[in-house]
Amino acid sequence: MDLNADLGEGFGHWTLGDDSALLKVVTSANVACGYHAGDADTMRAVCTQAAEAGVAVGAHVGYNDLAGFGRRFVDVAPDTLTNEVLAQLGALQAFARAAGTRISYVKPHGALYNTLVRHEAQADAVVDAVRLFDPTLAVLGPPGAVWLKRASVAGLRVWHEAFADRAYTATGTLVPRNEPGAVLRDPAEIAARCVQLATEGWLRTTNGRPVHIAADSICVHGDTPNAAEIAKTVRKALESAGVEVSRVDSPLRHTRRAI
């Protein structure tokens, strides 16, 4: 199982999360590319630390929405969205190369991530950006998302993701952040859920029923206040249960799934 986290989400004098601590635990880093968060200094620092730690670098692309942290839907024209994703990929790749590594995959952020589950026009726009930039890149997202189906048809590698620190509804979608209990914070509870997911392939939902999720990667949100503690606890629990924690782009893993 891969363990990923959203990193590099500060900019200027504003910092968010403990990137250095998380990079000692996770195997893949979703690096903000300057649109929902991140700047040149932050991108370079995270890419450098990720390369040194042997952590895979992923492009965490989002809407052009710094003020809203990319968590607001933007009714952007598909052609513009393609160009904005291309701009983000190009920026991060420059810093990855400077650090002696490369982008391995693309993961949308926030509102864009949720929108691409069903919004066909924006899904096609993001797939087009990845395909035009580098068709060898993989894409990371929730099972069943429209954009992953489109990506598979376009010949891109598809990796499926589940969230360690978010509650799920009975339909397998994330509980909206503005609802009580949407974000989980107890490291022990989260770790137990992750072991269940990795070993049995299901999570308990808000109504108590199980939802099956075939995941290649588990995400810990870097902006959760105790994210580093959660990630450490999750990794220790997974390894104690006999689950190998390794990069999702490892050549030894068989990560491509039918959608």
QUIUR-V861702 format. One record per residue. RES is the residue in one letter. SS is DSSP state (a for helix, b for strand, c for the rest). OMEGA is omega in whole degrees, -180 to 180 (999 if undefined). Layout:
# QUIUR-V861702
<<RES,SS,OMEGA> <RES,SS,OMEGA>>
This chain:
# QUIUR-V861702
<<M,c,174> <D,b,177> <L,b,-177> <N,b,177> <A,b,176> <D,b,-173> <L,b,177> <G,c,-173> <E,c,170> <G,c,172> <F,b,-177> <G,c,-180> <H,c,-177> <W,b,180> <T,c,180> <L,c,177> <G,c,-179> <D,c,-176> <D,a,-177> <S,a,180> <A,a,-179> <L,a,-179> <L,c,175> <K,c,-174> <V,c,-174> <V,c,178> <T,c,177> <S,b,-177> <A,b,175> <N,b,-170> <V,b,177> <A,b,-170> <C,c,173> <G,c,-177> <Y,c,174> <H,c,179> <A,c,178> <G,c,174> <D,c,-174> <A,a,-179> <D,a,-178> <T,a,179> <M,a,-179> <R,a,-179> <A,a,-178> <V,a,179> <C,a,179> <T,a,180> <Q,a,179> <A,a,179> <A,a,-180> <E,a,-178> <A,a,-178> <G,c,-179> <V,c,178> <A,b,179> <V,b,175> <G,b,179> <A,b,-179> <H,b,-173> <V,b,-178> <G,c,174> <Y,c,177> <N,c,-168> <D,c,178> <L,c,-176> <A,c,-179> <G,c,-179> <F,c,177> <G,c,-178> <R,c,175> <R,c,178> <F,c,176> <V,c,-179> <D,c,-176> <V,c,178> <A,c,-178> <P,a,180> <D,a,178> <T,a,179> <L,a,176> <T,a,-179> <N,a,180> <E,a,177> <V,a,176> <L,a,180> <A,a,180> <Q,a,179> <L,a,180> <G,a,180> <A,a,-177> <L,a,180> <Q,a,178> <A,a,-179> <F,a,176> <A,a,179> <R,a,179> <A,a,180> <A,c,179> <G,c,178> <T,c,-179> <R,c,172> <I,b,179> <S,b,-175> <Y,b,180> <V,b,176> <K,b,176> <P,b,-178> <H,c,165> <G,a,-177> <A,a,178> <L,a,178> <Y,a,-178> <N,a,-179> <T,a,-176> <L,c,175> <V,c,-175> <R,c,-172> <H,c,-172> <E,a,-177> <A,a,179> <Q,a,176> <A,a,179> <D,a,-179> <A,a,-180> <V,a,177> <V,a,179> <D,a,-180> <A,a,-180> <V,a,-179> <R,a,-180> <L,a,-177> <F,a,-179> <D,a,-177> <P,c,176> <T,c,179> <L,c,173> <A,b,176> <V,b,-175> <L,b,-179> <G,b,-176> <P,c,177> <P,c,177> <G,c,-178> <A,c,179> <V,a,-174> <W,a,176> <L,a,176> <K,a,178> <R,a,-180> <A,a,179> <S,a,178> <V,a,180> <A,c,177> <G,c,178> <L,c,174> <R,b,-176> <V,b,176> <W,b,-177> <H,b,-173> <E,b,170> <A,b,-177> <F,b,180> <A,c,-168> <D,c,178> <R,b,177> <A,c,-179> <Y,b,174> <T,c,-179> <A,c,180> <T,c,178> <G,c,177> <T,c,180> <L,b,173> <V,c,-180> <P,c,-175> <R,c,-178> <N,c,178> <E,c,-180> <P,c,177> <G,c,-178> <A,c,-179> <V,b,180> <L,c,-175> <R,c,-178> <D,c,-176> <P,a,-178> <A,a,178> <E,a,-179> <I,a,-179> <A,a,180> <A,a,177> <R,a,-178> <C,a,176> <V,a,178> <Q,a,179> <L,a,-175> <A,a,-175> <T,a,-176> <E,a,176> <G,c,178> <W,b,176> <L,b,176> <R,b,-177> <T,c,-176> <T,c,178> <N,c,176> <G,c,-179> <R,c,180> <P,b,171> <V,b,-177> <H,b,180> <I,c,176> <A,c,-173> <A,c,172> <D,c,-173> <S,b,176> <I,b,-177> <C,b,168> <V,b,-180> <H,c,-177> <G,c,-179> <D,c,172> <T,c,-173> <P,c,-179> <N,c,-174> <A,a,-178> <A,a,178> <E,a,178> <I,a,-178> <A,a,179> <K,a,-178> <T,a,179> <V,a,-178> <R,a,179> <K,a,-180> <A,a,179> <L,a,-179> <E,a,178> <S,a,179> <A,c,178> <G,c,179> <V,c,177> <E,c,178> <V,c,-176> <S,c,-179> <R,c,-179> <V,c,179> <D,c,178> <S,c,-180> <P,c,-179> <L,c,-177> <R,c,176> <H,c,-169> <T,c,-178> <R,c,-178> <R,c,171> <A,c,-178> <I,c,999>>
